[in-house]
Amino acid sequence: MRKLVGFMLLIFTALSINASDFQSNLKAAQQGDAAAQYALGVLYSNGEGVQKDDKQAFTWYRKAAEKGHAQAQFNLGIAYATGAGVFQDDKQAVTWYRKAAEQGHAQAQFNLGIAYATGVGVYPDNKKAYMWFNLSRHNGLELPDSLDFLSKAMA
C-alpha cells in the first residue's frame, strides 16, 4: 500500500504560488473564491509564506473541492490517501479522485485506475482500471512503460 501511495505522489503537481500572495489569497478565500482557497491549500501544504500545516492545507483544499475545483479535489484525494492533515481513508481518497477525474483531471483518472487495479479503496475491477488509465492518457498523462504494459494486459 505505501509503495502505491508513494507512486501516486510522484505524479502530484501543485500550482506554483508566490508566497507574498498569502494575504490577497486569504481575503479572497474568506469571501468564497475557490481558486484562492486552493492557493491557500498549496501555500500551507508547501510551507510557502506560512508555516507548513497539513491540517490547514486540508481545510482549504476541502473548501475549494466542495465548490468543484478539480485540482483541489485531486489534492484532497492525495491527503486522504496519505493521511496528510486528516485520518488516512482510502475510500474517501477514491471519492475525491473520482470527482476530479469526472472533470477530466488526468492525474486523478490515473490514480483512480491504480485504485481499481489494486483494489485500494474500491472493489478491484480491471475493466474500470483500464478505462481510467486510457482516459488519463487521452487527457495528456504519459504513462510509465510498466503501466502501459499493465493497461494492455487488462484490455
Phi, psi and omega per residue, in radians:
M1 nan -0.817 -3.097
R2 -1.135 -0.602 3.081
K3 -1.111 -0.692 3.117
L4 -1.084 -0.817 3.135
V5 -1.080 -0.759 3.116
G6 -1.041 -0.700 3.114
F7 -1.160 -0.740 3.136
M8 -1.083 -0.632 -3.134
L9 -1.190 -0.456 3.124
L10 -1.067 -0.483 -3.116
I11 -1.705 0.062 3.121
F12 -1.206 2.271 3.048
T13 -2.247 2.648 3.113
A14 -2.337 2.579 3.060
L15 -1.085 2.337 3.084
S16 -1.412 2.090 -3.067
I17 -2.134 2.320 3.118
N18 -1.202 2.220 -3.092
A19 -1.057 -0.465 3.130
S20 -1.216 -0.192 3.121
D21 -1.436 0.048 -3.044
F22 -0.978 -0.887 -3.068
Q23 -1.108 -0.743 3.139
S24 -1.183 -0.649 3.088
N25 -1.190 -0.659 3.140
L26 -1.056 -0.815 -3.135
K27 -1.071 -0.831 -3.139
A28 -1.140 -0.688 3.141
A29 -1.115 -0.725 3.131
Q30 -1.150 -0.396 3.088
Q31 -1.565 0.053 3.040
G32 1.700 0.185 3.136
D33 -1.300 2.011 -3.061
A34 -1.111 -0.685 3.137
A35 -1.122 -0.686 3.105
A36 -1.214 -0.650 3.087
Q37 -1.092 -0.767 3.087
Y38 -1.068 -0.773 -3.125
A39 -1.041 -0.723 3.089
L40 -1.116 -0.676 3.074
G41 -1.008 -0.756 3.120
V42 -1.118 -0.789 -3.138
L43 -1.044 -0.799 3.121
Y44 -1.186 -0.663 -3.138
S45 -1.113 -0.691 -3.086
N46 -1.647 -0.163 -3.089
G47 1.182 0.667 -3.133
E48 -1.730 1.942 3.118
G49 1.406 -0.165 3.099
V50 -2.510 2.857 3.058
Q51 -1.204 2.395 3.111
K52 -0.977 2.280 -3.089
D53 -2.657 1.724 -3.080
D54 -1.105 -0.558 3.122
K55 -1.187 -0.741 3.078
Q56 -1.150 -0.715 3.097
A57 -1.015 -0.820 3.132
F58 -1.029 -0.783 -3.124
T59 -1.017 -0.809 -3.108
W60 -1.285 -0.658 3.056
Y61 -1.043 -0.731 -3.113
R62 -1.082 -0.764 3.124
K63 -1.048 -0.801 3.136
A64 -1.190 -0.703 -3.130
A65 -1.090 -0.698 3.137
E66 -1.165 -0.316 3.071
K67 -1.614 0.060 3.081
G68 1.635 0.207 3.128
H69 -1.263 1.929 -3.000
A70 -1.076 -0.765 -3.127
Q71 -1.154 -0.638 3.083
A72 -1.144 -0.680 3.091
Q73 -1.080 -0.757 3.095
F74 -1.077 -0.816 -3.131
N75 -1.112 -0.600 3.064
L76 -1.119 -0.702 3.059
G77 -1.039 -0.757 3.100
I78 -1.088 -0.741 -3.140
A79 -1.058 -0.800 3.113
Y80 -1.149 -0.658 -3.128
A81 -1.153 -0.585 -3.054
T82 -1.813 -0.226 -3.076
G83 1.344 0.476 3.139
A84 -1.471 1.790 3.104
G85 1.456 0.052 -3.090
V86 -2.749 2.785 3.047
F87 -1.121 2.376 -3.138
Q88 -1.079 2.299 -3.082
D89 -2.672 1.780 -3.086
D90 -1.102 -0.628 3.141
K91 -1.147 -0.721 3.084
Q92 -1.162 -0.644 3.091
A93 -1.009 -0.823 -3.139
V94 -1.101 -0.711 3.124
T95 -0.988 -0.805 -3.099
W96 -1.333 -0.600 3.023
Y97 -1.036 -0.749 -3.101
R98 -1.085 -0.748 3.133
K99 -1.040 -0.779 3.117
A100 -1.218 -0.718 -3.120
A101 -1.067 -0.677 -3.133
E102 -1.193 -0.251 3.046
Q103 -1.665 0.105 3.107
G104 1.567 0.261 3.133
H105 -1.296 1.899 -2.999
A106 -1.077 -0.714 -3.125
Q107 -1.176 -0.657 3.086
A108 -1.161 -0.674 3.085
Q109 -1.073 -0.742 3.103
F110 -1.072 -0.853 -3.119
N111 -1.117 -0.595 3.057
L112 -1.151 -0.682 3.058
G113 -1.056 -0.756 3.096
I114 -1.069 -0.764 -3.141
A115 -1.034 -0.812 3.137
Y116 -1.195 -0.619 3.139
A117 -1.184 -0.570 -3.055
T118 -1.831 -0.231 -3.104
G119 1.310 0.445 3.117
V120 -1.608 1.924 3.123
G121 1.517 -0.186 3.116
V122 -2.540 2.890 3.021
Y123 -1.245 2.332 -3.113
P124 -1.014 2.394 -3.138
D125 -2.681 1.763 -3.083
N126 -1.100 -0.582 3.128
K127 -1.156 -0.746 3.101
K128 -1.190 -0.661 3.092
A129 -1.039 -0.831 3.133
Y130 -1.045 -0.769 3.140
M131 -1.051 -0.844 -3.101
W132 -1.183 -0.649 3.074
F133 -1.062 -0.791 -3.126
N134 -1.160 -0.672 3.082
L135 -1.107 -0.703 3.130
S136 -1.114 -0.679 3.100
R137 -1.153 -0.769 3.137
H138 -1.041 -0.581 -3.125
N139 -1.577 0.267 2.946
G140 1.786 0.001 3.136
L141 -1.466 2.212 3.089
E142 -1.485 2.076 3.141
L143 -1.425 2.461 3.039
P144 -1.061 2.656 -3.121
D145 -0.939 -0.660 -3.124
S146 -1.091 -0.648 3.120
L147 -1.400 -0.470 3.043
D148 -1.066 -0.740 3.092
F149 -1.102 -0.790 3.133
L150 -1.061 -0.734 3.139
S151 -1.063 -0.759 3.128
K152 -1.181 -0.642 -3.127
A153 -1.146 -0.486 -3.104
M154 -1.455 -0.223 -3.074
A155 -1.124 nan nan
